[in-house]
Amino acid sequence: MVYTTSLVTKQIGSSLEAADYINRVDFDQRNQVKRIPMILVPSRWGCSFWVCVPQGFRALVASHGKFIEIWDPGCHYAPPWYTVTHLVALQHFVYDTPVKECPTLDNVMVTIDVTLVLHVTKEDETLKKFAFNLGPEGLDGMLQQIQQDSVRAMVRKRKYNEIYDLMNADHDEALISTMKDINLSFRDYGVEITAMAVTNVHLPDNIAQDMAQTTIYHNQDEFYKLNQEHKLLVIENEEKEKKHKQAMKEKLEQFEAEQKKCLASEHAKLDIIRANTKKLLSEIKEQESADVKKIDSIAQLKVAGIDAKKDVELATIKAQGSAEAEQIKVEKRAFITTTLAMADESVAQKRAESLHIEAEAESVAATQLKAKRMFDEKMLQLSVIQKLASNKDVSISGNSSDNMIAQILSSSRGAAILGLK
């Protein structure tokens, strides 16, 4: 069932609901009509001061009923006396409509289902003309009229058996020319047709059946012919394939024989190369052995010369070292003797200085220690006398004319010592 498209203007609530309303399509199944809203008229609250235009729409604004400007998508300041008279959708719309009773070149009445894709351009002047002068309802009537005239003229140039070609001609010149004519008619209103296609073709039942039967017979005949050609092509291809396989087999055998011959020739060349290589290797080894011996003899000779030179140099170094060592020893002994003599001299000088200092000290202290020495002397005398007095074996005699008792004691003591009673 094909529904005829009808473009309408629709009252809505808030402008923010425009995207939801623009996608709602009302289907009238009784009249087979689908109503597509193309222009929306939003309402607004009396106390609001802002109007939001959704993306994909342009708004025509009036103040106290007089048009003032066109707003792009976004939020706009709008006093309460501002109203959005038209909210125009800039999206593409699909417009379907059947064109009935179209006479062909051979006077057969056909019905053509045509689909158009159209949209409204966003230039200010054309948008204003479309909203105030044409509107969706006017566009709908003009589209039906112009489309019917264009399609009838296009169908009139074809026979009924050529009508089905319109459905497969995406770039048919007639359709392109028809689309250009329609665009030319709506150019002043900013409406552009971007695509046009014939979706279905309805022929009378008897003619459609005759064409279907004719098409069936024609297709069967074409099928038998193509099947016969296919069988012949299969036989020819099989024969060609066999011949080609045989030719390729012969070529392969010839190629293998040639390659075997080439391989034998290459093997012979390889054997010659190997023999020459072996000969060269033996010559190189002999030459290498001779060179090694020669190098060894030269090396031994050089080594002997180096050893002799080394021995001479070592002997010279040892003799020079011994002489230098003896000289160092002599110098060492002389240095030690000189150093010791100088040390002895210094010690003697220091000792003489010490004795001189001691003598000076004693000469200075002699007068100062005289009384002390006399005291010490007397104390020593007293100590001697005390020792003598305590010794019973000692007798002291002397001038005792002044003391008789001392003489008697002294005599008795002497007699005791001598062993006389």
C-alpha positions as CSV (number, residue, x, y, z in Angstrom):
1,M,0.0,0.0,0.0
2,V,1.4,3.3,-1.1
3,Y,0.5,6.4,1.0
4,T,0.4,9.8,-0.6
5,T,2.5,12.3,1.2
6,S,0.9,15.5,2.5
7,L,3.0,18.4,3.9
8,V,1.3,20.3,6.8
9,T,1.9,23.0,9.4
10,K,1.4,21.8,13.0
11,Q,0.8,23.6,16.3
12,I,3.0,22.4,19.1
13,G,3.8,23.4,22.7
14,S,7.3,24.4,23.6
15,S,9.9,25.0,20.9
16,L,12.1,22.5,22.7
17,E,9.7,19.7,21.6
18,A,10.2,20.6,17.9
19,A,12.6,17.7,17.2
20,D,10.1,15.2,18.6
21,Y,7.1,16.6,16.6
22,I,9.0,16.9,13.3
23,N,9.6,13.1,13.4
24,R,5.9,12.2,14.0
25,V,4.0,11.1,10.9
26,D,0.2,10.8,11.0
27,F,-1.2,8.0,8.8
28,D,-4.7,8.3,7.4
29,Q,-5.5,4.7,6.4
30,R,-8.9,5.6,5.0
31,N,-7.6,8.1,2.5
32,Q,-4.1,6.5,2.3
33,V,-2.4,9.7,3.2
34,K,0.6,10.3,5.5
35,R,0.9,13.8,6.9
36,I,4.4,15.1,7.5
37,P,4.9,18.3,9.5
38,M,7.2,20.7,7.8
39,I,6.6,23.9,9.7
40,L,5.9,24.0,13.4
41,V,4.2,26.9,15.3
42,P,5.3,26.8,19.0
43,S,3.4,28.4,21.8
44,R,5.1,30.2,24.8
45,W,4.3,31.3,28.3
46,G,3.4,34.9,28.8
47,C,5.9,35.5,31.6
48,S,9.0,33.9,29.8
49,F,11.7,36.1,28.4
50,W,13.7,33.5,26.5
51,V,13.1,31.3,23.5
52,C,15.3,28.4,22.5
53,V,15.5,27.4,18.8
54,P,16.6,23.7,18.5
55,Q,19.4,22.6,16.2
56,G,18.2,22.0,12.6
57,F,15.5,24.7,12.7
58,R,15.2,28.4,11.9
59,A,12.6,30.6,13.6
60,L,10.7,33.5,12.0
61,V,9.9,36.0,14.8
62,A,7.2,38.7,14.9
63,S,6.6,41.5,17.4
64,H,2.9,42.3,17.9
65,G,2.1,40.2,14.8
66,K,4.7,42.0,12.6
67,F,7.7,40.1,11.2
68,I,11.0,41.4,12.5
69,E,13.8,38.9,12.0
70,I,14.9,35.3,11.6
71,W,16.7,33.5,14.5
72,D,19.3,30.8,14.2
73,P,19.5,27.8,16.6
74,G,20.2,28.8,20.2
75,C,18.7,30.7,23.1
76,H,17.4,34.2,22.3
77,Y,16.0,37.0,24.5
78,A,12.3,37.5,23.7
79,P,9.9,39.8,25.5
80,P,6.4,38.5,26.0
81,W,5.1,40.4,22.9
82,Y,7.6,38.4,20.7
83,T,6.1,35.3,19.0
84,V,7.6,32.6,16.8
85,T,5.3,32.5,13.8
86,H,7.1,29.7,11.9
87,L,9.7,27.2,13.1
88,V,11.0,25.8,9.8
89,A,12.8,22.5,9.7
90,L,15.9,22.4,7.5
91,Q,16.1,18.6,7.4
92,H,15.4,16.5,4.2
93,F,11.9,15.2,3.7
94,V,10.8,12.2,1.7
95,Y,7.8,13.0,-0.5
96,D,5.9,10.0,-2.0
97,T,3.0,10.3,-4.3
98,P,1.5,8.1,-7.1
99,V,0.7,9.7,-10.5
100,K,-2.3,7.8,-11.8
101,E,-3.7,7.4,-15.3
102,C,-0.5,8.3,-17.1
103,P,-0.8,7.6,-20.9
104,T,2.1,5.9,-22.6
105,L,3.2,6.4,-26.2
106,D,0.9,3.5,-27.2
107,N,-2.0,4.9,-25.1
108,V,-1.8,2.4,-22.2
109,M,-2.8,3.9,-18.8
110,V,-0.2,3.3,-16.1
111,T,0.3,4.4,-12.5
112,I,3.8,5.6,-11.5
113,D,4.9,5.8,-7.8
114,V,7.5,8.6,-7.5
115,T,9.6,9.5,-4.5
116,L,11.2,12.9,-4.1
117,V,13.8,14.0,-1.4
118,L,13.6,17.7,-0.7
119,H,14.6,20.3,1.8
120,V,14.3,24.0,2.5
121,T,17.4,26.1,2.1
122,K,18.4,28.4,5.0
123,E,18.8,31.7,3.2
124,D,16.8,34.5,4.8
125,E,14.9,35.8,1.8
126,T,13.9,32.4,0.3
127,L,13.0,31.1,3.8
128,K,10.8,34.2,4.4
129,K,9.0,33.7,1.0
130,F,8.5,30.0,1.7
131,A,7.0,30.6,5.1
132,F,4.7,33.5,4.3
133,N,3.9,33.0,0.5
134,L,4.0,29.3,0.0
135,G,3.9,27.2,3.1
136,P,3.8,23.4,3.4
137,E,0.2,23.2,2.0
138,G,1.1,25.4,-1.0
139,L,4.2,23.4,-1.6
140,D,2.2,20.2,-1.4
141,G,-0.3,21.3,-4.1
142,M,2.5,22.7,-6.4
143,L,4.5,19.5,-6.0
144,Q,1.6,17.3,-6.9
145,Q,0.7,19.4,-9.9
146,I,4.3,19.9,-11.2
147,Q,5.2,16.3,-10.5
148,Q,2.2,14.9,-12.3
149,D,2.8,17.1,-15.3
150,S,6.5,16.2,-15.4
151,V,5.9,12.5,-14.9
152,R,3.1,12.4,-17.5
153,A,5.3,14.1,-20.0
154,M,8.1,11.6,-19.2
155,V,5.8,8.6,-19.5
156,R,4.2,9.9,-22.7
157,K,7.5,9.5,-24.5
158,R,7.8,5.8,-23.8
159,K,5.9,2.6,-24.7
160,Y,4.3,0.5,-22.0
161,N,6.9,-2.2,-22.3
162,E,9.6,0.5,-21.6
163,I,8.1,1.9,-18.5
164,Y,9.8,-0.6,-16.2
165,D,13.2,0.8,-17.4
166,L,12.5,3.9,-15.3
167,M,12.8,1.9,-12.1
168,N,16.4,0.8,-12.9
169,A,17.6,4.1,-14.3
170,D,19.2,5.9,-11.3
171,H,20.8,8.4,-13.7
172,D,18.2,8.4,-16.4
173,E,18.3,11.6,-18.4
174,A,14.5,12.0,-18.3
175,L,14.5,11.8,-14.5
176,I,17.4,14.2,-14.2
177,S,15.7,16.6,-16.6
178,T,12.4,16.3,-14.6
179,M,14.2,17.0,-11.3
180,K,15.8,20.1,-12.9
181,D,12.4,21.4,-14.1
182,I,10.9,21.0,-10.6
183,N,13.9,22.7,-8.9
184,L,13.5,25.6,-11.4
185,S,9.9,26.0,-10.4
186,F,10.7,26.1,-6.6
187,R,14.0,28.1,-6.8
188,D,12.3,31.4,-5.6
189,Y,10.9,29.7,-2.5
190,G,14.2,28.0,-1.4
191,V,12.9,24.5,-1.9
192,E,15.4,22.1,-3.5
193,I,14.8,18.6,-4.8
194,T,18.0,16.5,-4.2
195,A,16.8,13.1,-5.4
196,M,14.1,11.6,-7.5
197,A,13.3,8.0,-8.2
198,V,10.5,5.9,-9.6
199,T,9.7,3.3,-6.9
200,N,7.0,1.3,-8.7
201,V,5.1,1.0,-11.9
202,H,1.5,-0.3,-12.1
203,L,0.2,-1.6,-15.5
204,P,-3.3,-2.9,-16.2
205,D,-3.7,-6.5,-15.0
206,N,-4.1,-8.0,-18.5
207,I,-1.2,-6.2,-20.0
208,A,0.9,-7.0,-16.9
209,Q,0.1,-10.7,-17.2
210,D,0.8,-10.7,-21.0
211,M,4.1,-8.9,-20.3
212,A,4.9,-11.4,-17.5
213,Q,4.1,-14.4,-19.8
214,T,6.1,-12.9,-22.6
215,T,8.9,-12.2,-20.3
216,I,8.8,-15.8,-19.0
217,Y,8.9,-17.3,-22.5
218,H,11.6,-14.9,-23.5
219,N,13.6,-15.7,-20.4
220,Q,13.2,-19.4,-20.9
221,D,14.3,-19.1,-24.5
222,E,17.3,-17.1,-23.4
223,F,18.0,-19.6,-20.7
224,Y,18.0,-22.6,-23.2
225,K,20.2,-20.6,-25.6
226,L,22.6,-19.7,-22.8
227,N,22.5,-23.2,-21.5
228,Q,23.4,-24.6,-24.9
229,E,26.2,-22.1,-25.3
230,H,27.3,-23.0,-21.8
231,K,27.6,-26.7,-22.7
232,L,29.4,-25.9,-25.9
233,L,31.8,-23.6,-23.9
234,V,32.3,-26.4,-21.3
235,I,33.2,-28.9,-24.1
236,E,35.5,-26.4,-25.8
237,N,37.1,-25.5,-22.5
238,E,37.6,-29.2,-21.7
239,E,39.3,-29.8,-25.0
240,K,41.4,-26.7,-24.6
241,E,42.3,-27.7,-21.1
242,K,43.4,-31.2,-22.3
243,K,45.4,-29.7,-25.1
244,H,46.9,-27.1,-22.8
245,K,47.8,-29.8,-20.2
246,Q,49.4,-32.0,-22.9
247,A,51.4,-29.0,-24.2
248,M,52.4,-28.0,-20.7
249,K,53.4,-31.6,-20.0
250,E,55.6,-31.7,-23.1
251,K,57.1,-28.3,-22.2
252,L,57.7,-29.5,-18.7
253,E,59.5,-32.7,-19.9
254,Q,61.5,-30.6,-22.3
255,F,62.3,-28.2,-19.6
256,E,63.3,-31.0,-17.2
257,A,65.6,-32.5,-19.8
258,E,67.2,-29.2,-20.5
259,Q,67.6,-28.6,-16.8
260,K,69.2,-32.1,-16.3
261,K,71.6,-31.4,-19.1
262,C,72.4,-28.0,-17.5
263,L,72.8,-29.7,-14.1
264,A,75.2,-32.3,-15.5
265,S,77.3,-29.5,-17.1
266,E,77.3,-27.6,-13.9
267,H,78.3,-30.7,-12.0
268,A,81.3,-31.2,-14.4
269,K,82.2,-27.5,-13.9
270,L,81.9,-28.0,-10.1
271,D,84.2,-31.1,-10.2
272,I,86.8,-29.1,-12.2
273,I,86.5,-26.2,-9.7
274,R,86.9,-28.6,-6.8
275,A,90.0,-30.2,-8.4
276,N,91.5,-26.8,-9.1
277,T,90.6,-25.7,-5.6
278,K,92.3,-28.8,-4.1
279,K,95.4,-28.2,-6.1
280,L,95.5,-24.6,-5.1
281,L,95.0,-25.6,-1.5
282,S,97.9,-28.0,-1.6
283,E,100.1,-25.4,-3.2
284,I,99.0,-22.9,-0.6
285,K,99.7,-25.4,2.2
286,E,103.3,-26.1,0.9
287,Q,104.0,-22.4,0.5
288,E,102.5,-21.9,3.9
289,S,104.8,-24.5,5.4
290,A,107.9,-23.0,3.7
291,D,106.9,-19.5,4.8
292,V,106.4,-20.8,8.4
293,K,109.8,-22.4,8.5
294,K,111.5,-19.4,7.0
295,I,109.7,-17.2,9.5
296,D,110.7,-19.5,12.4
297,S,114.4,-19.4,11.4
298,I,114.4,-15.7,11.1
299,A,112.5,-15.4,14.3
300,Q,115.0,-17.7,16.1
301,L,117.9,-15.7,14.7
302,K,116.4,-12.5,15.8
303,V,115.6,-14.0,19.2
304,A,119.3,-15.2,19.6
305,G,120.5,-11.7,18.7
306,I,118.0,-10.2,21.1
307,D,119.1,-12.6,23.9
308,A,122.8,-11.8,23.3
309,K,122.1,-8.1,23.3
310,K,120.0,-8.7,26.4
311,D,122.8,-10.5,28.2
312,V,125.3,-7.8,27.3
313,E,123.0,-5.1,28.5
314,L,122.2,-7.1,31.7
315,A,125.9,-7.5,32.4
316,T,126.6,-3.9,31.8
317,I,123.6,-2.9,33.9
318,K,124.8,-5.3,36.7
319,A,128.4,-3.9,36.6
320,Q,127.1,-0.4,36.6
321,G,124.8,-1.3,39.4
322,S,127.6,-2.9,41.4
323,A,129.9,0.1,41.0
324,E,127.1,2.4,41.9
325,A,126.3,0.2,44.9
326,E,129.9,0.2,46.1
327,Q,130.1,4.0,45.6
328,I,126.9,4.4,47.5
329,K,128.3,2.1,50.3
330,V,131.5,4.2,50.5
331,E,129.5,7.4,50.5
332,K,127.3,5.8,53.1
333,R,130.2,4.9,55.4
334,A,131.8,8.3,54.9
335,F,128.5,9.9,55.6
336,I,128.0,7.8,58.7
337,T,131.6,8.4,60.0
338,T,131.3,12.1,59.4
339,T,127.8,12.2,60.9
340,L,129.1,10.2,64.0
341,A,132.1,12.5,64.4
342,M,129.9,15.5,64.2
343,A,127.6,13.9,66.7
344,D,130.5,13.1,69.1
345,E,131.8,16.6,68.7
346,S,128.4,18.0,69.4
347,V,128.0,15.6,72.4
348,A,131.5,16.6,73.8
349,Q,130.6,20.3,73.3
350,K,127.3,19.7,75.1
351,R,129.0,17.8,77.9
352,A,131.7,20.5,78.3
353,E,128.9,23.0,78.4
354,S,127.1,20.9,81.0
355,L,130.3,20.6,83.2
356,H,130.9,24.2,82.9
357,I,127.3,25.0,83.9
358,E,127.6,22.5,86.8
359,A,130.9,24.1,88.0
360,E,129.5,27.5,87.8
361,A,126.4,26.2,89.7
362,E,128.6,24.6,92.4
363,S,130.8,27.8,92.7
364,V,127.7,29.8,93.2
365,A,126.2,27.3,95.6
366,A,129.5,26.7,97.6
367,T,129.2,29.8,99.6
368,Q,125.5,29.4,100.0
369,L,125.8,25.8,101.2
370,K,128.7,26.3,103.6
371,A,126.7,26.5,106.8
372,K,124.7,23.4,105.6
373,R,127.9,21.4,105.0
374,M,129.3,22.3,108.5
375,F,126.0,21.3,110.0
376,D,126.1,18.0,108.1
377,E,129.7,17.5,109.2
378,K,128.9,18.0,112.9
379,M,125.9,15.7,112.6
380,L,128.1,13.0,111.1
381,Q,130.7,13.5,113.9
382,L,127.9,13.2,116.5
383,S,126.7,10.1,114.8
384,V,130.2,8.6,114.9
385,I,130.6,9.4,118.5
386,Q,127.1,8.0,119.2
387,K,128.1,4.8,117.4
388,L,131.4,4.6,119.3
389,A,129.6,5.2,122.6
390,S,127.2,2.4,122.0
391,N,130.0,0.0,121.0
392,K,131.2,-1.9,124.0
393,D,134.2,-3.2,122.4
394,V,135.7,0.2,121.8
395,S,138.0,2.0,124.3
396,I,138.9,5.6,123.9
397,S,142.0,7.0,125.7
398,G,143.4,10.5,125.6
399,N,144.4,13.4,127.7
400,S,142.5,12.8,131.0
401,S,144.4,15.0,133.4
402,D,141.4,17.0,134.1
403,N,139.2,14.0,135.0
404,M,140.3,11.0,137.2
405,I,137.1,9.2,136.9
406,A,137.3,9.2,133.2
407,Q,140.8,7.8,133.3
408,I,139.7,5.0,135.7
409,L,136.8,4.1,133.4
410,S,139.0,4.2,130.4
411,S,141.6,1.9,132.0
412,S,139.1,-0.6,133.1
413,R,137.6,-0.6,129.7
414,G,140.9,-1.1,128.0
415,A,141.8,-4.0,130.4
416,A,138.5,-5.6,129.5
417,I,139.2,-5.3,125.9
418,L,142.6,-6.8,126.3
419,G,141.3,-9.6,128.4
420,L,142.8,-8.5,131.7
421,K,140.8,-8.7,134.9
